[in-house]
Amino acid sequence: MLLDVQELSVHYGRTQAVQRMSLNIEAGEIVTVLGANGAGKSSLLKALQGMVKPAGGQVQFKGHSILGHSAARRVSEGLVLVPEGRQIFVSLSVHDNLLMGAYTRKDNPEREIEAIYERFPNLAQRRDMPASVLSGGEQQMLAIGRALLSRPSLMMLDEPSLGLSPLLVKALFQLITELNRDGLSILLVEQNTHMALATAHRAYVLELGRLVLQGQASSLASDPRMTQAYLGA
């Protein structure tokens, strides 16, 4: 088991953002967490990354508890979050943004940076430009490239398609599939339910912080409860 989460709760004061959520991810899987705004999806990812302290529960990564580990240590252990809104450094160059992804490493990342430029030619053309000149889609590619430079075992993506055109959304999910085929495990939080279920192996559905559905993505895509609530039926 790559990631094993048992009864994880996240509270903000009296607000219970996540209530006793359990999920697991095997190596090589794409798992998606679905739900409406305010369902607790982003809070779940922040707790897994170590950005917020859980109110209860257990998190094991690669067979060991990581609850006491800092966010930086979790990155070095292979658990990496691509946050909602990309959160790139707009005043830095594209190249320097990529270098920030390798801050926990002690070796030279230039060869892997060149591989990222091969994967994302638009970034290569703008490597010396400030990241502020990038389009929304290019910024998302930069955020993913930066995360790849930390050599993740599990990449968590928080609403990666947000604000992208339909054409770029299609390209993004193709990229997710390609990264998974290359051996990367992925935890995907996404409001584009159709694309998420078409891409993932398994899915969990949150409502108001509680787990209400889980199963194979292909099965949930035809589940009447999903089609009525999330798929526009």
Secondary structure, DSSP 8 states (H G I E B T S, - for coil): --EEEEEEEEEETTEEEEEEEEEEE-TT-EEEEE--TTSSHHHHHHHHHTSS--SEEEEEETTEE-TTS-HHHHHHHTEEEE-TT----TTSBHHHHHHHTTTT--S--HHHHHHHHHH-HHHHHTTTSBGGGS-HHHHHHHHHHHHHTT--SEEEEESTTTT--HHHHHHHHHHHHHHHHTT-EEEEE-S-HHHHHHH-SEEEEEETTEEEEEEEHHHHTT-HHHHHHTS--
